[in-house]
């Protein structure tokens, strides 16, 4: 999953990005609306964490711009404002959720997962495909009831494939879900390596990852 964090409090933003990164969310950091707009012009995100008070413009203005462009990316607003009117205003502009500072990072992570799950119309905390069961919150999986040993990026890639079981995902789409702009030294072909690792760990089961030449990858199996 790819998340954009728009927050000018650098220490807090970096701490959030580190925590989310450990749970499989690749995070880009923008400390202004202008930088956020630059990122959004070239990258699609699964969710946006957006502070209201930013140095160049108000975060609600960026939110309003997104919704006017019919961009429905889930947005979680961060605010130090305690007024109910302020929170209602953000929700009316199209925010999907909000957190009041200071907040517990565990709650932020849980709320983001809920937003992404809702956007994907995922009803359960577990994604299943035949004998494979994946828990996004824990980045863990079982195969035929046995734990599947996965690295963080292997688990993130598996989650992307499972959340989009009916789609063929291009190598670039998978890359964008695993890596951030700070990972520019990692090439697109790294996806082939992670796909090969997942295939090896799924071998012998009814779940497999097929390659559709020139298009990308799709996971399928009995279920």
C-alpha positions in Angstrom: 0.0 0.0 0.0 1.2 3.5 -0.8 0.4 6.4 1.6 1.0 10.1 1.3 1.6 11.9 4.6 1.2 15.7 4.3 2.5 17.1 7.5 5.0 19.9 8.3 6.0 18.6 11.7 8.9 16.6 10.3 9.7 14.5 13.4 6.2 13.4 13.8 5.7 12.7 10.1 8.9 10.6 10.0 7.9 8.7 13.1 4.5 7.9 11.6 6.1 6.8 8.3 8.5 4.5 10.1 5.7 2.8 12.0 3.5 2.5 8.9 6.4 1.2 7.0 6.9 -1.7 9.4 3.2 -2.6 8.8 3.7 -2.7 5.1 2.7 0.8 4.0 5.1 2.6 1.8 5.0 6.3 2.8 5.9 9.5 0.9 6.3 12.6 3.0 5.3 16.1 2.0 5.7 19.1 4.3 3.5 21.5 2.2 0.5 21.5 -0.1 2.7 22.4 -3.1 5.0 19.3 -2.6 1.9 17.1 -2.0 0.5 18.3 -5.3 3.7 17.4 -7.0 3.6 13.9 -5.7 -0.1 13.5 -6.5 0.5 14.6 -10.1 2.7 11.6 -10.7 1.6 9.0 -8.2 -1.7 7.3 -7.2 -2.1 6.6 -3.4 -4.2 4.2 -1.5 -4.7 6.8 1.3 -3.7 10.3 2.3 -2.9 11.5 5.8 -3.5 15.3 5.6 -2.8 17.9 8.2 -5.0 21.0 8.2 -2.5 23.6 9.2 0.3 23.7 6.6 2.8 26.5 5.8 1.7 27.4 2.3 -2.1 26.5 2.2 -4.7 25.0 4.4 -5.0 21.2 4.1 -8.8 21.5 3.5 -8.1 23.4 0.3 -6.1 20.5 -1.0 -8.9 18.2 0.0 -11.4 20.3 -1.7 -9.3 20.4 -4.9 -9.0 16.6 -4.9 -12.8 16.1 -4.5 -13.5 18.7 -7.2 -11.3 16.6 -9.5 -13.4 13.6 -8.5 -10.4 12.0 -6.8 -11.9 9.7 -4.2 -8.6 8.6 -2.5 -9.4 8.1 1.2 -8.3 11.1 3.2 -7.7 11.1 7.0 -7.4 14.6 8.3 -5.1 15.5 11.2 -6.1 18.5 13.3 -5.1 20.3 16.5 -8.5 22.0 16.4 -11.0 20.7 18.9 -14.1 22.6 17.6 -16.8 20.2 16.4 -17.6 22.8 13.7 -14.1 22.4 12.3 -14.3 18.7 12.2 -17.7 18.7 10.7 -16.5 21.1 8.1 -13.6 18.8 7.1 -16.0 15.8 6.8 -18.4 17.9 4.7 -15.6 18.8 2.3 -15.0 15.1 1.7 -12.6 13.8 4.4 -13.2 10.2 5.2 -12.0 10.4 8.8 -10.0 12.6 11.2 -7.7 12.4 14.2 -7.1 15.1 16.8 -3.5 15.7 17.8 -1.9 14.4 19.8 -2.9 10.9 18.8 -1.7 7.3 19.4 0.1 6.0 16.2 -1.6 2.6 16.7 -5.0 4.3 16.3 -3.8 6.1 13.1 -2.6 2.8 11.6 -5.9 1.1 12.5 -8.0 3.9 11.0 -5.9 3.9 7.8 -6.4 0.2 7.4 -10.1 0.6 8.0 -10.3 3.3 5.3 -8.3 1.3 2.8 -10.4 -1.8 3.6 -13.6 0.1 3.1 -12.4 1.6 -0.2 -11.6 -1.9 -1.5 -15.0 -3.1 -0.2 -13.2 -5.6 1.9 -15.6 -6.8 4.7 -13.3 -9.0 6.8 -9.9 -8.5 8.5 -8.7 -11.7 6.8 -8.4 -12.1 3.1 -8.7 -15.7 2.0 -8.1 -17.5 -1.3 -8.4 -21.3 -1.1 -6.1 -22.6 1.6 -4.3 -19.2 1.9 -5.4 -16.7 4.6 -3.8 -13.3 4.9 -4.1 -10.8 7.8 -3.1 -7.3 6.6 -2.9 -5.8 10.1 -0.3 -8.4 11.2 1.3 -8.8 7.8 1.0 -12.5 8.3 -0.4 -15.4 6.4 -1.2 -19.1 6.8 -1.3 -21.8 4.1 -3.4 -24.8 4.8 -3.4 -23.7 8.4 0.4 -23.5 8.7 2.2 -20.2 9.2 3.8 -18.8 6.0 7.2 -17.2 6.6 7.2 -13.9 4.8 9.5 -10.8 4.8 7.7 -7.4 5.2 7.9 -6.7 1.4 6.8 -10.2 0.5 3.8 -9.9 2.8 3.0 -6.4 1.4 3.2 -7.8 -2.2 1.0 -10.7 -1.3 -1.5 -8.3 0.2 -1.6 -6.3 -2.9 -2.3 -9.3 -5.1 -5.0 -10.7 -2.8 -6.8 -7.4 -2.5 -7.0 -7.3 -6.3 -7.7 -11.0 -7.0 -9.8 -10.2 -10.1 -7.3 -7.9 -11.7 -4.0 -8.2 -13.5 -1.6 -5.9 -11.7 1.2 -4.4 -13.8 4.8 -4.5 -12.5 4.7 -0.7 -12.0 1.5 -0.9 -10.0 3.1 -3.5 -7.7 6.3 -1.5 -7.5 4.4 1.6 -6.5 2.7 -0.3 -3.7 6.0 -1.5 -2.3 8.4 1.4 -2.7 8.5 5.1 -2.2 10.3 8.0 -4.0 13.2 7.5 -1.5 13.7 4.0 -3.0 14.7 5.4 -6.4 17.8 3.1 -6.4 15.5 0.0 -6.5 14.7 -1.0 -10.0 11.4 -2.1 -11.4 12.8 -5.6 -11.9 12.9 -6.1 -8.1 9.3 -7.1 -8.5 10.3 -10.2 -10.4 12.5 -11.3 -7.5 9.7 -10.9 -5.0 7.2 -12.7 -7.2 9.7 -15.6 -7.6 10.0 -15.8 -3.8 6.3 -15.8 -3.3 5.8 -18.5 -6.0 8.3 -20.7 -4.2 6.6 -20.3 -0.9 3.2 -21.0 -2.4 4.4 -24.0 -4.5 2.6 -27.3 -3.9 -0.7 -25.5 -3.0 -3.7 -24.6 -5.1 -2.7 -20.9 -5.0 -0.4 -19.6 -7.7 0.7 -16.3 -9.3 0.3 -16.3 -13.0 2.2 -14.0 -15.4 0.2 -12.4 -18.2 2.9 -11.4 -20.7 3.0 -7.7 -21.3 0.3 -7.0 -18.7 1.4 -8.1 -15.3 0.5 -10.6 -12.6 -2.6 -12.1 -11.0 -3.0 -14.5 -8.1 -5.6 -17.2 -8.3 -6.6 -20.5 -6.7 -9.4 -22.6 -5.4 -11.8 -20.6 -3.2 
